[in-house]
Every structure is written in structure tokens, then in C-alpha cells.
């Protein structure tokens, strides 16, 4: 069991809320799955540059999806 408190608890709570919100967006789950597969493929291939690009792309896409979702409220 992981015990989290203080600022770490806040970060974990916000991370969980972000995951819940973004997977409910249209096509975000499908897109995230494809992005995660690319990350795994890059790691398996031993290509850190490709993996970094894949992770950065995924995080940018999540951030943009969340931003659009919040703006449309």
C-alpha cells in the first residue's frame, strides 16, 4: 500500500482526476492507446530518442485534449 500525503497527495489526486476526465473525451482512449503502444515500441527497440518524442507527443496531446475539454464547458 502506498501512503501519500501533503503535496504528493495533491499531485496524485490531480493526476487521477486528469486521467478520469481525459479518458472520457471522444477518441481520447483510442488515441492514448496508440500513443502508449508507440512508447512501448520505442522502448523495446532501445531507441531513447524515439521514446522521448513519443512520451512528449502523448503528454502534449493529453494536455491539449484536456484544455479543449475545459474550454468547452
N, C-alpha and C positions, 0 to 999 in steps of 0.2 A: 504494500500500500504506500502510495506517495502522499506525503503530507506537505502542503504548500501553504505559505502564509505571507502576509504583507504584500509588497509589490509583485512578488512572484504569483500570488493568488490572483491579483488583478490581471496580470498578463495572461495567465491560464484561462481565466474567465472570459476575457475579451477574445482570446483565440477560439475558444469553444463557441462563443456567440457568433463569431465571424464564419466559422465552418458551417454552423447550422443555417445561417442566413444565406450563404453563397450556394450551398448545395440545393437550395430551394428555388434558385433562379433558373429560368428556362435554359436548357442546354449546358448549364454550368457543370453538372455532374459528368456529362459525356465529355466535355472539353477537359475537365480536370483529370479524368481517367486517361485520356490520350496524352496529356502533359506528363502525368506520373509515369506512364509507360515509356515515354521518351527519356525521362530522367533515369529510370532503371536501365534502359538500354545503353545509355551513355556510361553509366557506372560499370555495367557488365563488360562493356567494350574497353574499359580502362581509359576513357577519354575525359579527363577532368575539365577541359575547356568546353567541350560539348555539354557536359553535365551542368557546368555553371550557367551556360546560356539557357539550358532547359529549365533550371530552377528559377533563374531571373525572369524568364518568359512566363512561367507559371505564376509567380508571385505578382508580376505586373498585371497579368490577366485577371487574377483574383481581385486585386485592388481596384481595377477598372470596373469589373462587374459589380463589386460592392458599391463603388462610387455612383455608378449609374442607377443602381437599385435605390440608394438613399435619396438621390436627386428626384426620382420619380414618385416619391412618397408625398 
